Amino acid sequence: MPSDLPPQRPQKHSLTLHGHRTSVSLEPAFWQAFQELAKTRGLTANALAAEIDAGRDASDQGLATAIRLEVLKDLQARLGR
C-alpha cells in the first residue's frame, strides 16, 4: 500500500506524569496528532498523557501504544466510524 508520507522513525519525547518524568517513542506524525488532540481538548500534552495513562491496563499496553490508539480513536470518531 503506497503512502505519500516518507518513512518515519519513532523519536523519544519527554513527558511528566504525576510528577515523574518519563519518555515515549512516537513517530513524528503521531506526536503531532497527539499534541493537536491535547490542544483541541484544552489540555497540555502532559495532562492528556496522564489521562491516557490512567485509563490503560499498564500490564498489557505501553504508554506509546495507548497514545497511538487514543489518536486513532479520535480520528475514527471524527470520521464517524
C-alpha angles and dihedrals in degrees: 000000000000120000132200089215119088115237110279125206118210115259127203117250125186121230134175115224120183090340095310126109117233136160135223129197112225134161112252092250092054092045091052092047090047092052091048091049091052091050092048090053092047093247137120118246088251092053093048091046089052091052091049091046092052092052099050132087098242093200094059106030134044121224093247090054091047090052092050091050092049090052090049092047091052092049092049091049091052090049091050096245 
